[in-house]
């Protein structure tokens, strides 16, 4: 949510993680759940930010640890070694988002 202080604080670090090359098999994305209410309900989003992981089009985990970037990086590293869905391109990822029932 763009008004959320924690989301605002995390956004630059999240963008760095998405672009720094440390996670070549992970695509990062953001959805404003304050606007996408159906998605928020489907995935039981109760707080912002919420970090959720998908594999084969299905949610398989929500990060509920520290909001410190080092802890988030460690979790993403761990999760990416265990079958995070890999999208070959941003277009394929966008297609997934457009066709998924969020």
Secondary structure as UniProt FT lines:
FT   TURN            2..3
FT   HELIX           5..19
FT   TURN            24..25
FT   TURN            33..35
FT   HELIX           37..42
FT   TURN            43..44
FT   STRAND          51..55
FT   TURN            56..57
FT   STRAND          58..63
FT   HELIX           69..80
FT   TURN            81..83
FT   HELIX           90..99
//
